[in-house]
Amino acid sequence: MHISEGSLPLTHAAAWTCASAPFLAHSISKLKTLRESRYLLAASAGYLFTLTALKLPSVAGSSSHPTGVALGTVLAGPAAMPALSLIVLLFQALLTAHGGLTTLGANVFSLGVAGPWATWLLWRLAARCGLGDQPAIILATALGSLATYACTSLQLALAHPDPSGGVTAAFLKFAAVFSVTQLPVATLEAAFTVVVLRMVVNAGGVRIAGLEAWAQL
Amino acid sequence: MGTTMTKRVLPVIAAGLALGVSAWSLASAEGRIDADERVSAILPPPTRPAVWEPSAGFQAFSFGGQAALGVAVFGLACARLRRRAR
């Protein structure tokens, strides 16, 4: 989901930066109020750092990394994720040449806003529909990961519409390329996230809204 | 005290090293194309060059370092959570 330097026109890059800015500002102020949960935030940041560094092999000779935003979304809420995503994306843009500085706003929007909010909404919706905790988180994580890539596909499609089919055709083209690789990776990430989430909740004896049954207090 | 510290920190260091080496190995593996690169290949050429383009070796090393750092932060945070829960 990392849009590399120069892949977006400057106007698009600026627009996505403006779109991310309020979420980022809210996230930073939210982190200040979440001082009590700083270890949960640190665990979420560590998980995000680790998972986005793993280029997992996938089908058809491709590889991709999990998004790693689901753990933080469940533990600290989606509002906390843009700031954590910014740290990871800045690290990667500067040290691994993955992503870019002008495209940072667009990448923060897909990884820090679209992915976490999709995960959170799907998790709450699935829980409300009576799905158990575990299946709800698996479903939300997998679809949230795919939502991140769908957002990137949309960003690229808006910047580079197909000459004949327009934005829709371009979106489908980019989404098709991503989905081949990302479907297995998202499924694996979903299963792994549940295991790690259970570990954190049990280790810390923390109460997470919606996961009360998991905490062994 | 020292033993407790060792018990807490050593597994974190070991896991960090293991995942760091795994991430470095996965990033430096050849023969598989990253999904982002696949998409970049069908895009028009970038209008601006990257501010800094590190070598492939450095990139792989950075991915390894990132994973190791992530595991260290995660592990230490979990250790603190466990301690606080007690």
Contacts between the chains, C-beta under 8 A, distances in Angstrom:
chain1	res1	chain2	res2	distance
A	1	B	36	7.1
A	2	B	36	5.1
A	3	B	36	8.0
A	4	B	36	7.0
A	4	B	40	5.7
A	4	B	46	6.6
A	4	B	50	7.2
A	5	B	46	6.3
A	5	B	48	6.0
A	5	B	49	7.1
A	5	B	50	4.4
A	5	B	51	6.9
A	6	B	46	2.9
A	6	B	47	4.8
A	6	B	48	3.8
A	6	B	49	6.7
A	6	B	50	7.4
A	7	B	40	6.6
A	7	B	43	5.6
A	7	B	46	5.6
A	9	B	47	7.1
A	39	B	77	4.6
A	39	B	78	7.9
A	39	B	80	4.8
A	39	B	81	4.9
A	39	B	84	7.2
A	40	B	77	7.5
A	40	B	81	7.3
A	42	B	73	5.6
A	42	B	74	7.6
A	42	B	76	7.4
A	42	B	77	3.7
A	42	B	80	7.9
A	43	B	73	7.7
A	43	B	74	5.3
A	43	B	77	4.0
A	43	B	78	5.9
A	43	B	81	7.1
A	45	B	70	7.7
A	45	B	73	6.0
A	46	B	69	7.9
A	46	B	70	4.7
A	46	B	71	6.6
A	46	B	72	7.2
A	46	B	73	3.4
A	46	B	74	2.9
A	46	B	75	7.3
A	46	B	77	6.1
A	47	B	70	6.9
A	47	B	74	5.5
A	48	B	70	7.2
A	49	B	66	5.8
A	49	B	67	7.3
A	49	B	69	5.9
A	49	B	70	2.9
A	49	B	73	6.6
A	49	B	74	7.9
A	50	B	19	6.1
A	50	B	23	7.8
A	50	B	66	7.7
A	50	B	67	5.0
A	50	B	70	3.3
A	50	B	71	5.4
A	50	B	74	6.5
A	51	B	70	7.6
A	52	B	66	7.5
A	53	B	23	4.5
A	53	B	27	7.7
A	53	B	63	4.7
A	53	B	64	7.5
A	53	B	66	4.0
A	53	B	67	4.0
A	53	B	70	6.6
A	54	B	19	7.8
A	54	B	22	7.1
A	54	B	23	5.4
A	54	B	26	6.1
A	54	B	67	6.4
A	55	B	23	7.6
A	55	B	26	4.7
A	55	B	27	5.3
A	55	B	29	7.8
A	55	B	32	7.8
A	55	B	34	6.2
A	55	B	63	7.0
A	56	B	26	6.8
A	57	B	26	7.5
A	57	B	29	7.8
A	57	B	32	5.6
A	58	B	35	7.6
A	61	B	31	6.9
A	61	B	32	5.7
A	61	B	33	6.4
A	62	B	32	6.1
A	62	B	33	5.5
A	62	B	34	7.3
A	62	B	35	5.7
A	62	B	38	6.4
A	63	B	26	7.3
A	63	B	29	7.8
A	63	B	32	4.3
A	63	B	33	7.1
A	63	B	34	5.5
A	63	B	35	7.2
A	64	B	34	6.6
A	64	B	35	4.1
A	64	B	36	7.7
A	91	B	66	6.3
A	92	B	62	8.0
A	92	B	66	7.2
A	94	B	52	7.2
A	95	B	54	7.1
A	95	B	58	7.9
A	95	B	59	7.8
A	95	B	62	4.1
A	95	B	65	7.7
A	95	B	66	7.5
A	96	B	27	7.9
A	96	B	54	7.4
A	96	B	59	4.8
A	96	B	62	4.4
A	96	B	63	5.7
A	96	B	66	7.2
A	97	B	50	5.8
A	97	B	52	7.2
A	97	B	53	5.6
A	97	B	54	5.5
A	97	B	59	5.8
A	98	B	36	7.3
A	98	B	59	7.5
A	100	B	50	6.4
A	100	B	51	7.7
A	101	B	51	5.7
A	102	B	48	6.9
A	156	B	39	6.8
A	156	B	43	6.9
A	160	B	43	6.0
A	160	B	44	6.5
A	173	B	42	7.2
A	174	B	39	5.8
A	174	B	42	7.9
A	177	B	35	7.0
A	177	B	38	5.3
A	177	B	39	5.3
A	177	B	42	7.1
A	178	B	35	5.6
A	178	B	39	6.7
A	181	B	35	4.1
A	181	B	38	7.4
A	182	B	35	6.5
A	199	B	78	7.4
A	200	B	78	6.2
A	200	B	81	7.0
A	203	B	78	5.1
A	203	B	81	5.5
A	203	B	82	4.7
A	203	B	85	7.1
A	204	B	78	7.1
A	204	B	81	3.1
A	204	B	82	6.5
A	204	B	84	7.0
A	204	B	85	5.4
A	205	B	81	7.7
A	205	B	85	3.6
A	206	B	81	6.8
A	206	B	85	7.7
